Amino acid sequence: MKNILPILLIVLLFGCSSDEQPKTDDSIPPAAVEQAPTNHPAFQSILPTQAMRLIGEKSDLLIVDVRTAGEISRNGALPNSVKGDIGIIVKNGVTSDKSRPVLVVCAVGGRSYAVGKLLVQKGYREIYNLSGGLNRWKREGFPVVYPGR
């Protein structure tokens, strides 16, 4: 796992813009990301309009935001989303029910894409990545909440 950490750090640093750099203890093993197929039937990247439809259709949808607490505080989050710590997700996943649908969100879609691929590799059966992340979500005028305000 140690030899794959540098590749993941590159993905996290360049794959998702943020004014905070990811911490090494919040990293996804790059080999896990590379091994998960991008065209897996359990995984798909979706646009904000599709995500809104999904949120309305799937009452059990878990929305996991993998950005840092500072990013969430400054930039807001999707309503009803939960903060997901990447280090914990790598070890434990996001829920014990691997059939529960999960929408993964970050700033522009890079970190969430990597986490989504990892979750598929861990056996999750319905994973969605918000393409363009919260930035695109906000640009398209969808609702945002600011936790703690």
QUIVENQUI-V55421 format. One record per backbone hydrogen bond with DSSP energy under -1.0 kcal/mol. NH is the residue of the N-H (numbers start at 0). CO is the residue of the C=O. E is the energy in kcal/mol with one decimal. If there is no record, write none. Layout:
nh->{NH,NH}
co->{CO,CO}
e->{E,E}
//
This chain:
nh->{7,8,9,10,11,12,13,14,25,26,32,33,34,35,42,43,45,50,51,52,53,54,55,56,57,60,61,63,64,65,71,72,73,74,75,76,80,81,83,88,89,90,91,92,97,99,101,102,103,104,112,113,114,115,116,117,118,119,120,121,122,123,124,126,127,128,129,130,130,132,133,134,135,136,137,138,139,140,141,144,148}
co->{3,4,5,6,7,8,9,10,22,23,28,29,30,31,39,126,128,46,47,48,49,50,51,52,53,57,100,102,81,104,67,68,69,70,71,144,77,62,64,84,85,86,87,88,95,96,125,61,127,63,108,109,110,111,112,113,114,115,116,117,119,118,97,41,101,43,103,45,128,129,105,106,131,132,133,134,135,137,136,76,145}
e->{-1.7,-2.4,-1.7,-2.1,-3.1,-2.6,-2.5,-2.6,-1.7,-1.0,-1.5,-2.9,-2.0,-1.1,-1.8,-1.7,-3.1,-2.4,-2.5,-1.7,-2.5,-2.7,-1.9,-1.9,-2.6,-1.7,-2.5,-2.9,-3.2,-2.8,-2.2,-2.6,-2.4,-2.9,-2.1,-2.3,-1.7,-2.9,-3.1,-2.5,-2.6,-1.4,-3.6,-2.1,-1.1,-1.5,-2.4,-2.8,-3.3,-2.8,-1.1,-2.0,-2.7,-2.6,-2.3,-2.0,-2.6,-2.0,-2.0,-1.7,-1.7,-2.4,-2.6,-3.7,-3.0,-2.3,-2.3,-2.7,-1.1,-2.1,-2.8,-2.5,-2.0,-2.1,-2.8,-2.2,-2.1,-1.9,-2.0,-2.9,-1.8}
//
